[in-house]
């Protein structure tokens, strides 16, 4: 699976809840960024499950170029 379309140029901070699963959009086409809405159907992409191991704020990638999916690693600063 390759890297998806750029959906944004900065991460989205989300307060995640310990034990809850979040479904990150890997294709970049979701209208509910950073989460999946099923827009990847018919492509090589699928949602990526992030299960929170503790309640805290995490920053989900929207540029889809991160090497630490689904979290931001600053790749949006490199073009």
N, C-alpha and C positions, 0 to 999 in steps of 0.2 A: 504494500500500500504506500503510495506517495504522500506528499504533503498537500493539504487542501488549499482552496482559494483564500486569499487574504480577506477576512471579514472585518478587520479593524486594525488600528495601529497602536493600540494600548490594551493592556490586560483589563479584565473586569474582576474587581474584588467581590467575593461572596463570603458571607458568614456561614460556614458549613457546620452541620450538626453531627457530632460523634455517632458513628454507626449508620448514618444515612448514605445512600448511594446517589451519585450525580452522574448524568449521562452527557458527556462533553461532545460537542459537534466537532468532528475531524475533517469534514468536507468543506466547511466555510459557507455553506448555502442556507443554513438554518436562519429563520427569522427570529429565533429566540436565543441568540448568542448570549453566553457561550455554550448553551445547552442544545441538545439535539431535538429536532422536530420531525425527523424522518425524511428530510429533503434529500438525503444521500441515496435513497432507494433507486436501484438500477445502476449504481456506480460501484467502484471498487471500495468505497469508504463505508465505515460503520461507526456507530457511537462508541466511545471509550468510557468504561465505567470507572469512576473515581469514588472510592469508599472512604469517607472521612474517619481517620483513626482517633481524632479528637475534635472538639468544637473549637473553631478558630477561623480567622479570615485567611482565605487563600486567593491567589490571583490566577484566574484561568486565562490561558492564551486565546487571543482572537486573531492573531496574524497567521496562525496554523503552521508556522515555521519552527516552532520550538523543538528542541531535542529532549525536552523533559515533559512530554505530553501527559496530562492535559494542562500542566502548569506553565506559566510564563518563565522563560529563561533569558529574556532581553533580546531575543532574535528580531523583534520588530524594529530594533535600532539599526540593524544591518540590512542594507538593500542591495 
